[in-house]
């Protein structure tokens, strides 16, 4: 089963000092690398942008199976980006991934897709929970009804969480500083 994948790319990148989606990782912009890894196993990738939306649009270009949507409320938090994506999701289950995590291996998405879970599934590496998270339509409904003041982690705390062990340190590696780039 191939699921949709939402990649959240709306933030300001304030910790890095540079706008993360355009920072090169392995010779390509970080956002394109994150999309590439997710798209190898996803039906479609929905990228939600906000800050620097026109530049994000140019970086993504005309990549196949990628839908770019604008969150005009991105300053209110990550949940607004997930809510924005809900109108574009066409699968019962979908991944939520972060644009600043370009080291997640495509195999992690595949392993997670094949696993049964109740509401949400997180990958685990060496006992630590990472990203992406795979959620089902129950969680989608909760997100749709949640006030924008909530955080995604608060919504997920109310869900039945499953975990899957993966051999992928990339699930823990977000890029917050230029020194985080391998």
Backbone bond lengths (Angstrom), bond angles and torsions (degrees), N, CA, C in turn:
res aa  C-N    CA-C-N  psi(-1)  N-CA   C-N-CA  omega(-1)  CA-C   N-CA-C  phi
1 X - - - 1.454 - - 1.527 108.80 -
2 X 1.291 116.24 129.13 1.466 120.45 177.84 1.518 108.36 -102.32
3 X 1.310 114.96 127.83 1.458 121.80 -178.55 1.519 110.55 -104.73
4 X 1.319 114.94 160.73 1.461 119.76 170.62 1.520 108.97 -74.85
5 X 1.309 116.13 158.51 1.462 121.65 177.19 1.521 108.61 -133.27
6 X 1.324 115.47 126.43 1.458 121.57 175.79 1.522 107.45 -98.03
7 X 1.318 117.38 125.85 1.460 121.92 174.81 1.519 107.67 -111.30
8 X 1.313 115.35 121.95 1.457 122.04 -177.13 1.529 109.44 -89.15
9 X 1.331 115.68 118.58 1.468 121.56 -175.67 1.523 111.28 -138.83
10 X 1.334 116.90 35.93 1.464 119.92 -172.70 1.523 114.31 -97.85
11 X 1.323 117.81 -10.47 1.462 120.82 -170.69 1.516 115.72 -73.71
12 X 1.324 113.34 173.81 1.465 122.38 -176.22 1.523 114.12 -83.94
13 X 1.331 117.88 -17.94 1.475 122.70 -175.68 1.520 111.11 62.80
14 X 1.306 117.65 36.13 1.470 121.57 -173.20 1.534 113.26 -65.34
15 X 1.321 118.57 -31.41 1.474 119.47 -179.78 1.520 112.02 -71.13
16 X 1.331 116.98 -29.87 1.468 119.88 -175.85 1.521 112.43 -82.08
17 X 1.310 117.62 -33.35 1.456 119.57 -175.75 1.519 112.67 88.45
18 X 1.335 116.97 -11.89 1.465 123.75 173.40 1.524 105.58 -128.78
19 X 1.304 115.88 157.01 1.460 119.55 178.84 1.524 109.85 -75.85
20 X 1.329 116.76 113.59 1.465 122.58 -170.37 1.525 116.10 -55.04
21 X 1.324 119.97 -46.21 1.471 118.08 -175.40 1.527 114.95 -54.92
22 X 1.330 118.39 -28.01 1.465 119.75 -178.22 1.533 113.15 -92.88
23 X 1.313 118.27 -9.14 1.465 120.95 178.63 1.530 108.51 -66.76
24 X 1.304 116.02 132.21 1.462 119.57 -176.26 1.525 112.21 -79.92
25 X 1.327 113.95 136.40 1.463 123.60 175.49 1.528 105.78 -128.46
26 X 1.305 115.95 115.33 1.459 119.33 -177.15 1.513 113.11 62.35
27 X 1.341 116.62 31.28 1.456 120.78 175.71 1.522 115.72 87.25
28 X 1.341 117.75 0.45 1.468 119.97 177.39 1.531 109.22 -131.28
29 X 1.324 117.60 155.25 1.463 119.15 178.67 1.533 111.75 -57.30
30 X 1.325 115.82 140.59 1.459 121.98 -176.99 1.525 112.30 -51.05
31 X 1.327 118.10 -42.19 1.460 120.20 -178.00 1.520 111.29 -63.33
32 X 1.317 117.03 -38.07 1.473 119.60 179.58 1.530 110.81 -69.25
33 X 1.319 116.43 -35.09 1.468 119.17 177.42 1.527 110.82 -67.40
34 X 1.322 117.17 -42.70 1.467 120.90 177.94 1.530 110.62 -62.79
35 X 1.329 116.25 -42.20 1.465 120.64 177.59 1.519 110.55 -63.04
36 X 1.319 116.68 -44.88 1.463 121.01 -178.36 1.524 111.43 -58.74
37 X 1.322 116.90 -46.23 1.462 120.33 -178.97 1.523 111.75 -63.84
38 X 1.329 116.98 -40.47 1.466 120.71 -179.44 1.525 111.32 -73.93
39 X 1.317 117.55 -36.94 1.469 120.34 -172.92 1.522 113.37 -71.85
40 X 1.315 117.73 -17.96 1.463 119.65 -179.71 1.522 111.99 -62.90
41 X 1.333 117.04 -24.03 1.465 119.47 -179.12 1.528 113.04 -128.20
42 X 1.318 118.63 -0.96 1.466 121.23 -176.83 1.521 111.24 -97.78
43 X 1.332 115.78 149.69 1.464 121.59 175.77 1.518 110.35 -66.03
44 X 1.334 115.90 -47.15 1.454 122.09 173.23 1.522 108.29 -148.53
45 X 1.311 115.83 154.42 1.461 121.86 174.53 1.521 107.45 -111.68
46 X 1.314 115.50 126.09 1.456 122.21 178.71 1.522 106.38 -107.34
47 X 1.315 117.13 113.29 1.459 121.93 179.63 1.523 107.37 -99.22
48 X 1.324 115.81 124.21 1.461 120.53 178.80 1.524 107.79 -104.86
49 X 1.318 115.01 117.17 1.450 121.75 178.44 1.513 111.30 -111.12
50 X 1.301 115.55 169.02 1.462 121.88 178.57 1.512 108.50 -153.01
51 X 1.338 115.23 -84.07 1.455 121.28 176.49 1.526 108.57 -62.47
52 X 1.319 117.32 137.18 1.473 122.62 178.50 1.530 112.39 58.47
53 X 1.326 116.57 37.39 1.467 120.34 -173.48 1.530 112.73 -59.14
54 X 1.313 118.58 -41.11 1.471 119.61 -177.78 1.531 111.37 -65.27
55 X 1.333 117.30 -37.34 1.465 120.14 176.54 1.531 110.34 -68.52
56 X 1.325 116.55 -39.65 1.469 120.01 176.83 1.523 110.03 -59.11
57 X 1.310 116.48 -42.28 1.459 121.44 178.72 1.528 110.99 -59.93
58 X 1.317 117.46 -42.16 1.470 121.01 178.05 1.532 111.68 -67.70
59 X 1.341 116.70 -38.11 1.472 119.78 179.55 1.521 111.65 -64.58
60 X 1.311 116.30 -39.11 1.465 120.71 -177.81 1.515 110.73 -77.93
61 X 1.322 116.01 -36.40 1.461 119.80 178.52 1.509 111.54 61.58
62 X 1.310 115.57 -134.23 1.464 120.66 -176.78 1.528 111.43 -112.61
63 X 1.313 116.88 44.10 1.461 120.01 178.09 1.527 110.03 -58.43
64 X 1.332 117.50 136.72 1.467 119.57 -179.96 1.530 111.53 -68.45
65 X 1.307 116.02 147.24 1.468 124.24 176.04 1.523 112.64 61.48
66 X 1.334 116.51 26.89 1.461 121.34 177.40 1.525 108.09 -120.37
67 X 1.319 115.08 129.60 1.457 122.03 175.96 1.520 107.15 -114.69
68 X 1.308 116.58 123.39 1.459 121.81 178.79 1.514 108.60 -102.62
69 X 1.340 116.60 126.57 1.464 121.25 178.95 1.529 109.06 -127.33
70 X 1.318 115.15 149.58 1.460 120.38 -178.10 1.514 110.95 -102.25
71 X 1.316 115.24 130.14 1.466 122.38 172.58 1.529 107.06 -101.88
72 X 1.310 116.49 105.26 1.462 120.27 -179.30 1.530 111.64 -77.96
73 X 1.340 116.92 -8.12 1.471 121.27 -179.82 1.534 111.30 -107.92
74 X 1.324 117.87 21.99 1.463 122.02 -173.37 1.523 113.75 -56.62
75 X 1.307 117.55 -28.95 1.470 119.84 -178.71 1.520 112.31 -68.09
76 X 1.326 117.35 -13.93 1.467 121.65 179.14 1.529 112.26 -85.40
77 X 1.324 117.60 -4.43 1.452 119.70 174.44 1.516 114.48 123.73
78 X 1.320 114.33 169.38 1.454 123.27 -175.12 1.529 112.83 -61.30
79 X 1.332 116.59 -35.50 1.457 119.32 -178.41 1.528 111.36 -58.57
80 X 1.318 117.75 -34.62 1.465 119.92 179.29 1.531 110.97 -64.10
81 X 1.313 116.94 -32.12 1.471 119.96 177.53 1.520 110.91 -70.54
82 X 1.321 116.95 -41.33 1.465 119.64 178.54 1.526 109.31 -65.02
83 X 1.332 116.93 -43.07 1.473 120.51 177.65 1.532 110.69 -59.80
84 X 1.313 117.59 -40.25 1.464 121.70 178.78 1.526 110.54 -60.80
85 X 1.315 117.25 -38.22 1.471 121.62 -177.68 1.524 113.14 -71.99
86 X 1.316 118.00 -24.88 1.468 120.76 -173.82 1.527 112.89 -54.26
87 X 1.312 117.90 -35.11 1.472 120.76 -178.79 1.527 113.12 -68.56
88 X 1.322 117.80 -13.52 1.461 121.54 -175.42 1.528 113.02 -108.03
89 X 1.303 117.12 -8.56 1.473 121.68 -177.30 1.526 108.91 -77.56
90 X 1.321 116.27 131.30 1.459 121.76 -177.96 1.522 113.08 -117.89
91 X 1.314 117.91 6.59 1.460 120.94 179.68 1.527 109.44 -116.34
92 X 1.320 116.73 157.12 1.470 121.83 -178.82 1.528 110.56 -68.04
93 X 1.306 115.43 -36.01 1.468 120.56 176.91 1.522 107.57 -116.04
94 X 1.337 116.09 151.41 1.460 118.97 177.90 1.518 110.25 -151.87
95 X 1.332 114.69 151.73 1.456 122.09 176.39 1.518 110.00 -85.79
96 X 1.320 115.36 147.31 1.456 122.04 167.44 1.516 105.76 -118.58
97 X 1.326 116.02 116.64 1.458 122.07 -177.99 1.525 109.00 -125.59
98 X 1.315 115.25 164.14 1.462 121.35 -177.81 1.525 109.58 -111.69
99 X 1.318 116.03 137.58 1.467 121.09 -177.51 1.518 112.37 -61.75
100 X 1.338 117.35 -27.07 1.470 119.84 -177.12 1.528 112.75 -91.43
101 X 1.340 116.29 23.81 1.461 121.07 175.67 1.531 109.66 -124.35
102 X 1.338 116.89 68.79 1.466 120.99 -173.64 1.527 114.90 -80.30
103 X 1.322 117.06 1.80 1.466 119.17 -176.12 1.523 113.23 -101.93
104 X 1.332 118.35 4.29 1.464 120.98 176.71 1.523 108.12 -67.33
105 X 1.320 116.56 126.71 1.461 121.13 -177.03 1.529 110.92 -77.82
106 X 1.326 118.17 142.51 1.469 120.75 176.96 1.528 112.75 -54.72
107 X 1.329 117.09 -32.20 1.463 120.73 -179.68 1.528 111.57 -62.61
108 X 1.327 117.27 -28.77 1.463 120.49 178.63 1.527 109.93 -65.17
109 X 1.333 116.74 -43.60 1.464 120.05 176.47 1.531 109.94 -59.01
110 X 1.338 116.86 -44.33 1.469 121.13 -178.79 1.523 111.99 -62.77
111 X 1.328 116.61 -46.41 1.470 120.12 179.06 1.522 111.64 -59.65
112 X 1.305 115.75 -41.74 1.459 120.07 -178.47 1.529 111.39 -67.74
113 X 1.330 116.68 -38.99 1.468 120.49 -179.54 1.520 112.43 -60.45
114 X 1.316 116.71 -32.74 1.462 121.30 -176.09 1.526 113.54 -83.86
115 X 1.300 118.11 -4.96 1.465 122.46 -174.16 1.526 111.29 -95.35
116 X 1.340 115.99 136.87 1.464 120.70 173.27 1.529 108.50 -77.46
117 X 1.318 116.55 141.32 1.458 121.43 175.28 1.518 108.10 -155.01
118 X 1.327 116.30 165.90 1.467 120.37 -177.07 1.529 111.97 -87.01
119 X 1.335 118.92 -68.45 1.469 121.45 -177.36 1.527 112.84 -113.97
120 X 1.323 116.37 -45.55 1.465 120.29 -175.67 1.522 109.78 -145.56
121 X 1.314 115.52 144.55 1.461 122.15 -179.00 1.525 109.24 -126.56
122 X 1.329 115.20 125.20 1.464 121.96 177.66 1.518 109.79 -112.57
123 X 1.347 117.49 143.36 1.463 119.92 171.44 1.533 109.67 -80.92
124 X 1.331 114.83 148.90 1.467 122.34 178.80 1.520 108.00 -124.54
125 X 1.337 115.66 134.03 1.459 120.78 174.32 1.520 107.82 -128.54
126 X 1.339 115.97 119.63 1.469 121.86 -179.21 1.537 111.46 50.70
127 X 1.321 115.20 44.02 1.455 121.25 175.62 1.518 115.63 81.31
128 X 1.329 117.70 0.89 1.465 120.47 -177.95 1.535 110.42 -111.83
129 X 1.321 115.59 133.47 1.469 122.22 -179.58 1.519 110.07 -79.52
130 X 1.333 115.20 136.38 1.462 120.31 -179.73 1.511 112.73 -131.53
131 X 1.319 115.40 -153.22 1.465 123.99 -179.65 1.520 109.17 -124.85
132 X 1.299 118.59 158.49 1.455 129.11 8.49 1.521 111.36 -82.37
133 X 1.306 116.49 170.59 1.459 121.42 171.55 1.528 106.58 -108.78
134 X 1.321 115.62 138.61 1.466 122.09 176.48 1.519 106.83 -106.16
135 X 1.319 117.30 123.19 1.467 121.29 -176.74 1.524 109.76 -122.30
136 X 1.349 114.33 161.17 1.463 119.30 -179.95 1.524 110.92 -109.95
137 X 1.317 115.95 -173.70 1.462 121.07 -175.37 1.522 113.08 -66.96
138 X 1.342 117.96 -24.95 1.469 120.20 175.06 1.515 109.58 -61.84
139 X 1.318 116.51 -47.17 1.464 121.39 179.63 1.530 109.76 -66.99
140 X 1.310 116.83 -38.43 1.454 120.74 177.41 1.528 111.00 -57.17
141 X 1.325 117.28 -42.78 1.474 121.36 178.39 1.522 111.49 -65.66
142 X 1.318 115.97 -39.90 1.472 119.95 178.54 1.527 109.89 -63.33
143 X 1.325 116.09 -43.70 1.469 120.91 178.95 1.529 110.18 -60.92
144 X 1.321 116.26 -46.13 1.464 120.61 -177.68 1.528 111.53 -59.26
145 X 1.333 116.47 -36.85 1.470 121.20 -176.73 1.527 113.91 -89.42
146 X 1.321 117.82 -10.52 1.470 121.32 -173.64 1.530 111.21 -74.82
147 X 1.331 116.37 143.84 1.469 118.48 173.79 1.535 109.68 -67.91
148 X 1.319 116.21 146.80 1.465 121.15 -176.94 1.518 113.24 -65.04
149 X 1.311 117.41 -11.86 1.465 120.86 179.57 1.529 111.73 -76.73
150 X 1.330 117.53 -16.36 1.466 120.42 178.36 1.520 110.11 -75.74
151 X 1.318 114.55 160.17 1.460 120.88 173.98 1.526 108.14 -105.02
152 X 1.326 117.23 152.75 1.462 121.08 178.77 1.522 111.60 -55.07
153 X 1.334 117.19 -40.44 1.465 118.95 -178.04 1.526 110.95 -63.68
154 X 1.323 117.80 -31.36 1.464 120.42 177.22 1.522 110.74 -68.65
155 X 1.312 116.95 -40.13 1.466 120.66 177.46 1.519 110.00 -63.57
156 X 1.322 116.75 -45.02 1.458 120.22 -177.77 1.524 112.49 -67.16
157 X 1.332 117.84 -27.38 1.469 120.80 177.31 1.525 111.69 -61.68
158 X 1.325 117.01 -27.34 1.458 120.85 -178.43 1.532 112.14 -87.26
159 X 1.316 117.67 0.57 1.462 122.33 -175.93 1.524 111.64 -103.03
160 X 1.325 114.38 162.37 1.466 120.51 173.37 1.530 107.37 -80.86
161 X 1.318 115.12 113.41 1.463 122.17 -173.89 1.527 110.42 -99.79
162 X 1.303 115.52 134.37 1.460 122.46 171.53 1.521 107.30 -116.48
163 X 1.331 115.01 160.36 1.466 120.52 179.53 1.521 109.59 -134.62
164 X 1.317 115.07 152.36 1.457 121.45 176.49 1.527 108.10 -135.53
165 X 1.307 116.27 130.10 1.470 121.29 178.40 1.524 108.61 -76.04
166 X 1.325 116.17 131.10 1.459 121.81 178.02 1.530 109.11 -130.01
167 X 1.304 115.53 154.95 1.463 120.77 177.36 1.529 107.88 -99.63
168 X 1.334 115.05 66.79 1.456 120.51 -173.62 1.527 110.14 -146.85
169 X 1.335 117.70 95.74 1.467 119.04 178.11 1.532 112.59 -64.87
170 X 1.333 117.28 -15.40 1.455 121.59 179.50 1.519 113.83 -63.92
171 X 1.338 117.70 -19.40 1.469 120.06 179.65 1.525 111.91 -70.21
172 X 1.336 115.76 -14.53 1.466 121.12 -178.31 1.524 112.46 -107.49
173 X 1.322 117.13 -7.43 1.464 120.53 -169.00 1.524 112.13 -102.61
174 X 1.321 115.59 95.38 1.459 118.49 171.62 1.528 108.02 -96.27
175 X 1.296 115.18 152.47 1.458 121.14 -176.37 1.520 108.06 -100.86
176 X 1.325 116.06 103.98 1.462 121.57 178.43 1.524 112.79 -105.71
177 X 1.338 115.92 -21.55 1.456 121.67 -179.91 1.533 108.50 -135.29
178 X 1.304 116.78 156.44 1.467 119.61 178.33 1.524 110.95 -58.59
179 X 1.324 117.52 -30.38 1.473 121.06 179.52 1.533 112.20 -68.75
180 X 1.341 118.69 -12.63 1.472 122.17 178.74 1.532 111.63 -80.35
181 X 1.314 117.70 -9.65 1.460 121.13 -176.26 1.522 108.80 -82.83
182 X 1.320 115.15 130.64 1.474 121.11 -178.85 1.505 110.09 -86.78
